[in-house]
Amino acid sequence: MSNKVLPSASLESKQPIYKVEKDCLISKNADVTVAFRLDLPEIFTLSRQDYEQLQAAFVKAVRLLPDHSVVHKQDWYVEDKYAPGFEAERTLLSASYERHFNERPFLNHFCYIYITKCASERPDWGSASGLLARRNIVPKEMLDKKELEAFFDSVGQFVRTLEGVGPTNAPYIKSHRLTSDEPGRHGAGGGPAGKVLGPGLIRPSGTSRPGPDQRAQDWHRDMQYVLGGQPRRFTDFS
């Protein structure tokens, strides 16, 4: 077994996200992403016609977006335990209900949707066209204020279309814009620093598990990783 030191790189340097600015994710390719958390209806609570309306609304919302847009819907299913609210004043029946389900395991669901505006032409990042050979490092259209304002307007129409399905006072889908300066709202807690974007959904360790338990890790920095809940070690057979 070889003991030679292999070249290393930090996970932060491999992530495509450059920074979080004005509640938007900016990629290293100058793509702009807006993130939302969606509150979806409970399973088996809608009829076939209701689901058809949701499907039609989603198709209509996607068509409202400008060209070169990307929609990424992310669903998290996390094993969790029911946490009752004993601090609130409840009737005898509701208090008994809370005690009955106290700390019972269930599969919690978190839904996020990301809308990204990409440049119309993807630059060639090969060595033949490096930074010095390109006239503009960032595509001009991604620096156009009117272009970005039109994108944000279409994102607003996208969200309003989804929230327009169902009764006016109780729409089937509710959305919440994820920002970089508010407390985390995935379940009972956010990221280690209490932020949603940045250290919340996107953390330097490469993990983004929502919910109050933030101890889950995909990678360890001491040449270890977790597989099936059991710690493993990288082995060099060269």
PyMOL commands that set and color helices and strands:
alter all, ss='L'
color gray80, all
select helices_A, chain A and resi 11-14+48-63+92-100+127-129+131-133+140-143+145-163
alter helices_A, ss='H'
color red, helices_A
select strands_A, chain A and resi 17-21+24-27+32-39+69-81+105-117+174-177+224-227+230-233
alter strands_A, ss='S'
color yellow, strands_A
deselect
rebuild
show_as cartoon
